[in-house]
Amino acid sequence: MTFDLTPEQDQLRDAVRALGRRYGHSYFVEKARAGEHTTELWAEAGRLGYLGVNIPTEYGGGGGGITELAIVCEELAAAGCPLLLLVVSPAIAATVLSRHGTEEQRKRHLPGLADGSQKIVFAITEPEAGSNFHRLGTVARRDGDGWLLNGRKCYISGVDEAGHVLVVARTEDSSTGKLKPALFLVPTDAPGLTRSKLDMEIVSPENQFLLYLDDVRVPADALLGESLDAGLPALFAGLNPERITVAAMGAGTGRYAIERASEYTATRKVWGGRSIGSHQGVSHPLAHAAVQVELARLMIQKAATLYDAGRDLEAGVSGNMAKYAAGEAAALAVDTAVQVLGGAGMTTEYGVATLLGAVRAGRIAPVSREMILNFVAQHVLGQDKSY
Ligand SMILES: Cc1cc2nc3c(=O)[nH]c(=O)nc-3n(C[C@H](O)[C@H](O)[C@H](O)COP(=O)(O)OP(=O)(O)OC[C@H]3O[C@@H](n4cnc5c(N)ncnc54)[C@H](O)[C@@H]3O)c2cc1C
């Protein structure tokens, strides 16, 4: 067993850290406040090969795994730039395409995802179904050669920045008559696809949308994979990368907050010559948060290692645990950082309260802490399912 990164992974970490620090949290916040996107950072990360680290080399990627992509997510977040679209486009969409897309779909989409010139976002959540994906109401019906899609999706991130949305719909299985999931690559400018921006209490340059699909007609090759049978495995293929990279983003955000707070408490003096960090009432909560973040990082490393070794089932357990741990640790770290900074913690200048909304959302999305606890109770502890 080793806890060391390979020399290449170390280099990647250092290089992404340097890139993230050149932009920093103030850039991220300025873009968010201006209603703009982190276009320059995304483009540069793409040019340097960081967005495609997990994409096979034959499609323009780096040929690495989720370990490498998690490094990118964590280091950009640790520099104050937690980019949710890294989770959506390179982690979910690129993995689903690499593993289950047709050769034509891989050739068409993966090079653009790898160099950052293209983004594909992911739409599964629906207003009525919520956490219960078995209740998905978006339906795809055959229409001549192609498909007709109807339904509604909510909280879909980055639709305004993407060329395509990977829409999860249900179809009728011609052999059993039962409904089964299928994924469709829908252009964001497809006739019948409309969106409205949701106002979220999160300081982020990335936006969430309600999506309406009204008789959206797509050709046969918009169906992801060779046949309808690809739907279910493709849907599952995205889950582990999603959980692991979102956890890495949380751990990076936690590190960022603890670093800001530690710098402050080590130098701020209000009682004689001692720093406020010398008071254990200040330093212990910070140290506690640092322990939680580090524990989450260990679980992320385990989950990514298992996933990259092809051990999907074990990675599922570790990935869920990593996501849970990192979500809690990030929320704790940011809240603690705000507290030990005192009034400065609530200013925009010190750049920690700006993350409160994001880390709070990290305990809900992309999978809530309760649904992870359900998963662990059922699959690790052998408890009956209550729902
Ligand atoms: C910032 C942000 C970005 C997002 N981006 C995307 C995206 O790009 N694409 C996408 O498809 N979705 C996206 N989502 C949606 C996200 O995945 C959902 O919000 C999440 O899965 C929870 O679903 P819900 O909001 O419908 O909550 P609900 O299912 O309504 O649940 C509400 C609460 O009840 C709890 N609960 C529900 N069922 C159970 C149960 N059986 N046992 C115990 N507790 C339960 C939940 O844990 C939650 O706390 C995003 C959400 C946010 C906040």
The ligand as a Gaussian input file, in Angstrom:
#p B3LYP/6-31G(d) Opt

LIG

0 1
 C      -26.269000      23.455000      -7.028000
 C      -26.995000      22.278000      -7.601000
 C      -26.614000      21.786000      -8.834000
 C      -27.297000      20.701000      -9.402000
 N      -26.946000      20.281000     -10.660000
 C      -27.642000      19.269000     -11.230000
 C      -27.350000      18.864000     -12.574000
 O      -26.453000      19.399000     -13.246000
 N      -28.098000      17.856000     -13.128000
 C      -29.091000      17.223000     -12.437000
 O      -29.706000      16.328000     -12.982000
 N      -29.403000      17.608000     -11.151000
 C      -28.704000      18.596000     -10.544000
 N      -29.003000      18.993000      -9.259000
 C      -30.105000      18.332000      -8.543000
 C      -29.647000      17.459000      -7.388000
 O      -29.050000      16.282000      -7.875000
 C      -30.883000      17.196000      -6.505000
 O      -31.201000      18.424000      -5.873000
 C      -30.669000      16.123000      -5.482000
 O      -30.508000      14.876000      -6.116000
 C      -31.841000      16.032000      -4.482000
 O      -33.074000      15.965000      -5.163000
 P      -34.267000      16.979000      -4.750000
 O      -33.691000      18.342000      -4.702000
 O      -35.405000      16.744000      -5.649000
 O      -34.645000      16.585000      -3.266000
 P      -35.841000      15.617000      -2.791000
 O      -35.728000      14.291000      -3.444000
 O      -37.120000      16.350000      -2.881000
 O      -35.444000      15.442000      -1.262000
 C      -35.626000      16.482000      -0.295000
 C      -34.968000      16.041000       1.013000
 O      -35.556000      14.800000       1.453000
 C      -34.548000      13.831000       1.633000
 N      -35.041000      12.511000       1.211000
 C      -35.691000      12.187000       0.046000
 N      -35.957000      10.876000       0.001000
 C      -35.452000      10.330000       1.142000
 C      -35.408000       9.019000       1.692000
 N      -35.905000       7.962000       1.029000
 N      -34.802000       8.837000       2.880000
 C      -34.256000       9.906000       3.575000
 N      -34.284000      11.170000       3.101000
 C      -34.871000      11.378000       1.916000
 C      -33.402000      14.280000       0.738000
 O      -32.167000      13.762000       1.190000
 C      -33.473000      15.780000       0.849000
 O      -32.797000      16.207000       2.010000
 C      -28.351000      20.080000      -8.679000
 C      -28.716000      20.578000      -7.434000
 C      -28.063000      21.669000      -6.889000
 C      -28.488000      22.189000      -5.532000

